[in-house]
Amino acid sequence: MKYYIILSLLPVCLCGCSNKQDGLPDVISGRIERTANFSSQYVTPRNIDVWLSDGYPGTGEYAVLYMHDGQNLYDSTKTWNTQAWDVDDVASELFLTDSIRRFIVVGVWNGGKTRHPDYFPQKPFDQLSQAGKDTVTAQLRRASHAKDSFRPQSDNYLKFIVDELKPYIDSTYSVLTGRENTFIAGSSMGGLISMYALCEYPEIFGGAACLSTHWVGTFDIVNNPVPGAFISYLADNLPVPEEGHKIYFDCGDKTLDAMYPPIQKRVDSVMIARGYDDGNWMTGYFPGADHSERSWKSRLDIPLVFLFGKN
């Protein structure tokens, strides 16, 4: 396993808010194609912003990177906190150096009020005792992330991506459709759902990038059964290393990320026990990094090279 440590001092900011965008995001290169209010039988309608790099389609077919919180990916002037991942900037620079395979980015907007239940892994929650579920609901209520009894809807969210969105992308764009060319990524709760997607659909996704993974599930670490449930689920459901999947984790240690390092070390122990090594797994620790799009942008090149790097 390789540990990457980068020192940085970044302003405090939390993620996860939905926002309304007027017009398409501006990008440094390539273009955005939007499908507005993509309808689904599984989740609420949401925008899909697909980034296509300069030269697309050219003469080749592209891999696909599905990314959650799609309204925060491309243009900081149109986001809720004036920060963005700037995926187009980072990917374009890597394409210019021929460091990685070409891919398109499918930015899936979050559902606003449904974000937390959409992204919270459902099967680990279902394994909790009733007292554990009640604790999760109480903690989320205190954080204004639930009003009534909390119930994840992430199984339906993944069905939306796998059964509805992916067939649309595969038939609309010049892409390679197999597992080895289909990846998923996100941060915070988006990191959780990316981990869950890889475990639930290993035949669909060849790898996942989980930045600042929100292992606590709620916003209170005290008397919280969620980290243990997630770790147990991961230990039981990780794809076997021999199948060739790749998984990337990371975290900082400021703002919300301050809760993650001890839990991430327990996850690292699971990865080792399951036989993962530095060929198919990476965990990055970033002292000084906070929980924000600016932080994730600053290190996005690392998971992109890990997932899409040329052998």
VENNOR-V141002 format. One record per pair of residues at least 24 apart in sequence whose C-alpha atoms are under 8 Angstrom apart, sorted by the first residue. I is the first residue (numbers start at 1). J is the second residue. D is the distance in Angstrom with one decimal. If there is no record, write none. Layout:
BEGIN
i | j | d
I | J | D
I | J | D
END
This chain:
BEGIN
i | j | d
1 | 277 | 5.2
1 | 278 | 4.1
1 | 279 | 7.9
1 | 281 | 6.8
1 | 282 | 6.1
1 | 283 | 7.5
2 | 278 | 5.8
2 | 282 | 5.9
2 | 283 | 6.9
2 | 284 | 7.7
3 | 282 | 7.1
3 | 283 | 5.9
3 | 284 | 5.2
3 | 285 | 6.7
4 | 283 | 7.4
4 | 284 | 4.8
4 | 285 | 6.0
4 | 286 | 7.3
5 | 284 | 6.5
5 | 285 | 5.3
5 | 286 | 5.0
5 | 287 | 6.9
6 | 285 | 7.5
6 | 286 | 5.0
6 | 287 | 6.5
7 | 286 | 6.2
7 | 287 | 5.4
7 | 288 | 5.8
7 | 289 | 7.3
8 | 286 | 7.6
8 | 287 | 6.8
8 | 288 | 4.9
8 | 289 | 5.7
9 | 288 | 5.2
9 | 289 | 6.2
9 | 290 | 8.0
10 | 288 | 7.1
10 | 289 | 6.1
10 | 290 | 6.2
10 | 294 | 7.8
10 | 295 | 7.1
11 | 290 | 7.1
12 | 254 | 7.7
12 | 255 | 6.2
12 | 290 | 6.2
12 | 291 | 7.1
12 | 292 | 7.4
13 | 255 | 7.5
13 | 290 | 7.3
13 | 291 | 6.1
13 | 292 | 5.4
14 | 255 | 7.7
14 | 256 | 7.1
14 | 291 | 5.6
14 | 292 | 5.8
15 | 188 | 7.7
15 | 291 | 6.9
15 | 292 | 6.0
15 | 293 | 7.4
16 | 69 | 7.4
16 | 115 | 7.7
17 | 80 | 6.7
17 | 112 | 6.7
18 | 71 | 7.5
18 | 80 | 7.0
18 | 110 | 6.8
18 | 111 | 7.3
18 | 112 | 4.8
19 | 71 | 7.1
19 | 79 | 6.4
19 | 80 | 5.4
19 | 112 | 7.8
20 | 78 | 7.9
20 | 79 | 7.9
21 | 71 | 7.8
21 | 78 | 5.8
21 | 79 | 7.4
22 | 78 | 7.8
25 | 74 | 6.2
25 | 75 | 5.3
25 | 78 | 6.8
26 | 74 | 7.1
26 | 75 | 5.7
27 | 74 | 6.3
27 | 75 | 6.7
27 | 86 | 7.9
27 | 88 | 6.4
27 | 89 | 7.6
28 | 88 | 6.5
28 | 89 | 6.0
29 | 53 | 6.5
29 | 54 | 6.1
29 | 88 | 6.7
29 | 89 | 7.3
29 | 92 | 7.1
30 | 54 | 4.3
30 | 55 | 7.6
30 | 56 | 8.0
30 | 88 | 7.7
40 | 160 | 6.6
40 | 164 | 7.2
41 | 160 | 7.7
42 | 156 | 5.2
42 | 157 | 6.5
42 | 159 | 7.0
42 | 160 | 5.8
43 | 156 | 6.7
43 | 157 | 6.1
43 | 160 | 6.8
44 | 111 | 6.6
45 | 111 | 7.7
46 | 108 | 7.4
46 | 109 | 5.8
46 | 110 | 7.1
46 | 111 | 6.5
47 | 108 | 6.6
47 | 109 | 5.5
48 | 106 | 6.8
48 | 107 | 5.6
48 | 108 | 4.9
48 | 109 | 6.2
49 | 106 | 6.0
49 | 107 | 4.9
49 | 108 | 6.6
49 | 109 | 7.8
50 | 104 | 7.0
50 | 105 | 5.5
50 | 106 | 4.5
50 | 107 | 5.8
51 | 88 | 7.3
51 | 104 | 5.8
51 | 105 | 5.1
51 | 106 | 6.6
51 | 107 | 7.7
52 | 104 | 5.4
52 | 105 | 7.1
53 | 88 | 7.6
53 | 92 | 7.1
53 | 104 | 7.0
57 | 174 | 6.4
60 | 174 | 7.8
61 | 174 | 5.2
61 | 175 | 4.8
61 | 176 | 5.8
62 | 101 | 7.9
62 | 102 | 5.5
62 | 103 | 4.7
62 | 104 | 6.5
62 | 174 | 6.3
62 | 175 | 4.4
62 | 176 | 5.7
62 | 181 | 7.9
63 | 101 | 7.5
63 | 102 | 6.3
63 | 103 | 4.3
63 | 104 | 6.4
63 | 175 | 5.7
63 | 176 | 5.5
63 | 177 | 7.5
63 | 181 | 4.7
63 | 182 | 6.1
64 | 103 | 5.2
64 | 104 | 5.1
64 | 105 | 6.1
64 | 106 | 7.2
64 | 175 | 6.8
64 | 176 | 7.5
64 | 181 | 6.2
64 | 182 | 5.1
64 | 183 | 6.2
65 | 103 | 6.7
65 | 104 | 6.2
65 | 105 | 4.9
65 | 106 | 6.1
65 | 182 | 6.2
65 | 183 | 4.8
65 | 184 | 5.5
65 | 185 | 7.1
66 | 105 | 6.0
66 | 106 | 4.7
66 | 107 | 6.2
66 | 108 | 7.2
66 | 182 | 7.8
66 | 183 | 6.2
66 | 184 | 4.6
66 | 185 | 6.2
67 | 105 | 7.0
67 | 106 | 6.0
67 | 107 | 5.0
67 | 108 | 6.0
67 | 184 | 5.8
67 | 185 | 4.9
67 | 186 | 5.6
68 | 107 | 6.2
68 | 108 | 5.1
68 | 109 | 6.4
68 | 110 | 6.7
68 | 185 | 6.7
68 | 186 | 5.3
68 | 187 | 7.9
68 | 190 | 5.7
69 | 107 | 7.0
69 | 108 | 6.0
69 | 109 | 4.9
69 | 110 | 4.9
69 | 186 | 7.4
69 | 190 | 7.2
70 | 106 | 7.8
70 | 107 | 4.0
70 | 108 | 4.5
70 | 109 | 4.1
70 | 110 | 6.7
71 | 107 | 7.3
71 | 108 | 7.6
71 | 109 | 5.3
71 | 110 | 7.5
72 | 293 | 7.7
73 | 107 | 7.1
83 | 292 | 7.8
83 | 293 | 5.8
83 | 294 | 6.1
84 | 293 | 5.3
84 | 294 | 6.5
84 | 297 | 7.4
85 | 293 | 5.3
85 | 294 | 6.5
85 | 296 | 6.4
85 | 297 | 4.6
85 | 300 | 8.0
86 | 297 | 6.5
87 | 297 | 7.3
87 | 300 | 7.8
90 | 297 | 7.7
90 | 300 | 7.1
90 | 301 | 6.3
91 | 301 | 7.4
91 | 304 | 7.8
94 | 301 | 7.6
99 | 305 | 7.0
99 | 309 | 6.1
99 | 310 | 6.5
100 | 304 | 7.7
100 | 305 | 6.0
100 | 308 | 5.1
100 | 309 | 4.3
100 | 310 | 5.4
101 | 308 | 5.4
101 | 309 | 6.3
101 | 310 | 6.3
102 | 308 | 7.9
116 | 145 | 7.2
116 | 152 | 7.5
116 | 189 | 7.2
117 | 150 | 7.6
117 | 151 | 6.3
117 | 152 | 4.1
117 | 153 | 5.1
117 | 154 | 6.4
118 | 152 | 6.2
118 | 153 | 4.9
118 | 154 | 4.5
118 | 156 | 7.7
118 | 157 | 5.7
119 | 152 | 7.5
119 | 153 | 7.5
119 | 154 | 5.4
119 | 157 | 7.6
119 | 189 | 5.7
119 | 190 | 6.3
119 | 192 | 6.8
119 | 193 | 5.0
120 | 152 | 5.6
120 | 153 | 7.4
120 | 154 | 5.9
120 | 189 | 6.8
120 | 192 | 6.8
120 | 193 | 6.5
120 | 217 | 7.0
121 | 152 | 6.9
121 | 154 | 5.7
121 | 155 | 7.6
121 | 192 | 6.9
121 | 193 | 6.2
121 | 196 | 6.1
122 | 152 | 5.3
122 | 153 | 6.6
122 | 154 | 5.7
122 | 155 | 6.3
123 | 233 | 7.9
124 | 226 | 8.0
124 | 229 | 5.5
124 | 230 | 5.8
124 | 233 | 6.0
125 | 152 | 7.6
125 | 226 | 7.5
125 | 229 | 7.2
127 | 229 | 7.5
128 | 225 | 7.7
128 | 229 | 7.2
132 | 224 | 7.8
132 | 225 | 6.1
135 | 223 | 8.0
135 | 224 | 7.2
135 | 225 | 8.0
136 | 218 | 6.6
136 | 224 | 7.3
136 | 225 | 7.9
136 | 226 | 7.7
139 | 218 | 6.1
139 | 219 | 6.8
139 | 220 | 6.6
140 | 218 | 5.7
140 | 219 | 7.1
143 | 218 | 7.9
143 | 219 | 6.8
154 | 193 | 7.4
158 | 197 | 6.7
162 | 204 | 7.6
178 | 204 | 7.1
179 | 203 | 6.1
179 | 204 | 4.9
179 | 205 | 5.0
179 | 206 | 4.8
180 | 205 | 7.2
180 | 206 | 4.8
180 | 207 | 7.9
180 | 245 | 8.0
181 | 205 | 7.8
181 | 206 | 6.6
182 | 206 | 5.7
182 | 207 | 7.3
183 | 207 | 5.0
183 | 208 | 5.7
183 | 307 | 7.9
184 | 208 | 4.9
184 | 209 | 6.5
185 | 209 | 4.5
185 | 210 | 5.9
185 | 211 | 7.9
186 | 210 | 5.6
186 | 211 | 6.3
187 | 211 | 4.5
187 | 212 | 5.5
187 | 213 | 6.0
187 | 214 | 7.9
187 | 296 | 7.8
188 | 212 | 5.0
188 | 213 | 4.5
188 | 214 | 4.5
189 | 213 | 6.5
189 | 214 | 5.4
189 | 217 | 7.5
195 | 247 | 8.0
198 | 238 | 7.8
198 | 239 | 7.7
199 | 234 | 7.6
199 | 237 | 5.6
199 | 238 | 5.4
199 | 239 | 6.2
200 | 237 | 7.7
202 | 239 | 6.4
202 | 245 | 7.8
205 | 245 | 7.9
206 | 244 | 7.3
206 | 245 | 4.9
206 | 246 | 6.5
207 | 245 | 5.2
207 | 246 | 4.4
207 | 247 | 5.4
207 | 307 | 6.8
208 | 246 | 6.5
208 | 247 | 4.9
208 | 248 | 6.3
208 | 307 | 7.9
209 | 247 | 6.0
209 | 248 | 4.7
209 | 249 | 6.3
209 | 303 | 6.2
209 | 307 | 8.0
210 | 247 | 7.6
210 | 248 | 5.8
210 | 249 | 4.9
210 | 250 | 6.8
211 | 248 | 7.7
211 | 249 | 5.6
211 | 250 | 5.1
211 | 251 | 6.3
211 | 296 | 7.1
212 | 249 | 7.3
212 | 250 | 5.5
212 | 251 | 4.3
212 | 252 | 6.9
212 | 257 | 6.4
212 | 260 | 7.4
212 | 291 | 7.0
213 | 249 | 7.1
213 | 250 | 7.2
213 | 251 | 7.0
213 | 260 | 7.5
214 | 260 | 7.2
215 | 260 | 6.8
215 | 263 | 7.0
215 | 264 | 7.9
216 | 259 | 7.8
216 | 260 | 7.8
221 | 259 | 7.5
227 | 263 | 7.1
231 | 266 | 7.7
231 | 267 | 6.3
231 | 270 | 7.6
234 | 270 | 7.7
235 | 270 | 5.9
235 | 271 | 7.8
235 | 274 | 7.3
238 | 274 | 7.9
240 | 274 | 7.4
240 | 275 | 7.9
241 | 274 | 7.6
241 | 275 | 6.4
241 | 276 | 5.9
241 | 280 | 7.4
244 | 280 | 7.1
245 | 280 | 6.5
246 | 279 | 8.0
246 | 280 | 4.5
246 | 281 | 5.7
246 | 307 | 6.8
247 | 280 | 6.4
247 | 281 | 5.0
247 | 282 | 6.7
248 | 281 | 5.7
248 | 282 | 4.9
248 | 283 | 5.9
248 | 284 | 8.0
248 | 303 | 6.4
248 | 306 | 7.8
249 | 282 | 6.3
249 | 283 | 4.6
249 | 284 | 6.3
250 | 283 | 5.2
250 | 284 | 4.3
250 | 285 | 5.7
250 | 286 | 7.6
251 | 284 | 6.6
251 | 285 | 5.4
251 | 286 | 6.2
251 | 289 | 7.8
252 | 285 | 6.0
252 | 286 | 4.6
252 | 287 | 5.5
252 | 288 | 6.3
252 | 289 | 4.5
252 | 290 | 5.7
252 | 291 | 7.3
253 | 286 | 7.1
253 | 287 | 5.7
253 | 288 | 6.0
253 | 289 | 6.0
253 | 290 | 6.4
254 | 287 | 7.9
254 | 288 | 6.0
254 | 289 | 5.8
254 | 290 | 4.4
254 | 291 | 6.9
255 | 290 | 5.5
255 | 291 | 6.1
256 | 290 | 7.1
256 | 291 | 5.7
257 | 289 | 7.9
257 | 290 | 6.0
257 | 291 | 5.6
261 | 285 | 7.8
END
